[in-house]
Amino acid sequence: MRLLIALLLPWLLFFTIGRPIAGIICLILQITVVGWIPAAIWSVYSLSQYNTDKKIDELRSGSSE
């Protein structure tokens, strides 16, 4: 679901992953039609990093038990 949001409304994804300042910057970028593609690429990349960070945190918390 977040991937679909990243492609259609890139700025909204940043708010869902807890990065509101990046979301505002992305919204400004997305307002220009030319900026839509870079905004979508940036949001997909950020989503990938967010998912990787969550997996690393899960592994760290699992190994400390």
TAPE-V736668 format. One record per pair of residues at least 24 apart in sequence whose ideal C-beta (glycine too) atoms are under 8 Angstrom apart, sorted by the first residue. I is the first residue (numbers start at 1). J is the second residue. Records with the same first field share a line. If there is no record, write none. Layout:
I=J + J
This chain:
2=47
3=44 + 47
5=43
6=40 + 43 + 44 + 46 + 47
7=40 + 43 + 44
10=36 + 39 + 40 + 42 + 43
11=39 + 43
13=43 + 46 + 47
14=43 + 46
17=46 + 47 + 50
19=46
22=46
